[in-house]
């Protein structure tokens, strides 16, 4: 297995700390609003990574956090807490907001066939762990108290920017959108480990600590949850590229200072989903959610298919035209698979089975080349191997791709669809009477692409839905 490691900026062979159990941490949602499909693209690639590791023989232990406190609206420890912002917007408590949007996020992942991680932990359930980490960082002089808050001292690290490969001068205040200077910091890059009421009096969720009543910073939460659940040596840490700085940079700084050794070996990041005007976000344009795509007549699996046709490390530009193309390609693929004879009962072709499994593995082991993995399926369908073997392999491959390739879809026939089918059958019958067999075949193919199979009988032309 080879993966692009952000830490080394190279594609590397994956060598876990323990072959019997690969540990994987993925940054979870801040549950103050619905997830947009740009967020969900990251979870799709992480899902494929976990399933690929399982497919090639590893046992994966995956942990994800739920951020329900501490994530501010700015990169620079300023602005209000996103959870409090959501609570004010909807006139609910922070915990009510957190519960509601956690459930909505889980529903979205289910619709996209994203496996729910083995361990899911709320930030608010781990306060003692954060306090323990901060106490040790203070004791070891990696942290300091200023203005009532506890800050991590980045000047104590020679390689603070090793994940980003930046110089300190390139990360000055004001370079990134929404960054304001915090005068309580010793250094511009220092970040808050623990906030107290001296900074936010209106914070709803607060806990007692040795430094006063307050709440944890966003970055300390992921370090604490990961170390608590996955141990001191982490194999893979995933997230979107927008998390590289400052979030993942700060996670490394505080975790390795706390542990006293290297923490995580492989940092794997997914690229942005952009719309045609630039980076997609909740604050601009149409708020693209899974529910909105469904309202417009798309299946969430059409979006998953669209994502898998691109590398997770390349910017993907979303448009409804692109989603239409993905939907049409997906339906054609499904129709080809539906045409296979499920009752053939032939023996598996072991030679072909091994050949195609190896091709599929090679594609995924090459830094999750899902586009090439899909090409393996198209090549399989064109092969003259028997349908029993094809169906077996497609079912096997879909354990990773999770595209419902063999799932039977129930199509409800409403009056509009029935009118369309009858109209097309009449046009085809007229074409056959006029001996325009090319048009008749064209109509048959058009109906088949829509999942409608027609059959000529003595009593006339009938249809069935795939």
RAJOKA-V37601 format. One record per pair of residues at least 12 apart in sequence whose C-alpha atoms are under 6 Angstrom apart, sorted by sequence separation. I is the first residue (numbers start at 1). J is the second residue. If there is no record, write none. Layout:
BEGIN
I	J
I	J
END
This chain:
BEGIN
1	13
2	14
428	440
452	464
1	14
360	373
452	465
451	465
451	466
196	213
197	214
196	214
195	214
195	215
306	326
194	215
194	216
194	217
193	217
192	217
302	327
219	247
223	251
241	269
234	263
235	264
238	267
240	269
241	270
68	98
233	263
234	264
235	265
236	266
237	267
238	268
239	269
240	270
241	271
236	267
238	269
219	251
223	255
28	64
154	190
25	62
27	64
28	65
29	66
30	67
147	184
153	190
21	59
22	60
23	61
24	62
25	63
26	64
28	66
146	184
152	190
21	60
22	61
23	62
25	64
152	191
151	191
151	192
348	389
150	192
151	193
270	312
271	313
273	315
275	317
346	388
150	193
270	313
271	314
272	315
273	316
274	317
275	318
150	194
271	315
273	317
274	318
149	194
149	195
341	387
149	196
340	387
148	198
32	83
32	86
63	117
62	117
65	120
66	121
68	123
62	118
63	119
64	120
65	121
66	122
67	123
63	120
65	122
66	123
310	371
308	370
309	371
308	371
31	98
47	114
31	101
31	102
130	224
129	224
123	221
76	179
74	178
137	258
70	216
70	217
71	218
70	218
7	163
112	300
112	301
42	240
23	234
26	237
23	235
24	236
25	237
26	238
27	239
24	237
26	239
16	235
42	270
38	273
36	288
37	289
36	289
5	266
6	267
5	267
5	268
52	400
51	400
48	400
2	365
1	365
2	366
3	367
2	367
END
